[in-house]
């Protein structure tokens, strides 16, 4: 359903130069929250869509199938 990769991304760098990259294999939804409780991402992804982000670790990631 979803692949996640740690990846250096020049557009979305955190101070350590790393971002978390999600690649959806099929339609799904995803929520990512940082260590301070700030919601960094909450949305649906289409098959083949890629999203990259970074935030204060640890990150909480919840992924589900689209209905």
Helices and strands as residue ranges (DSSP letters): E 2-7, G 10-12, E 19-24, E 28-33, E 39-45, E 50-53, E 60-65
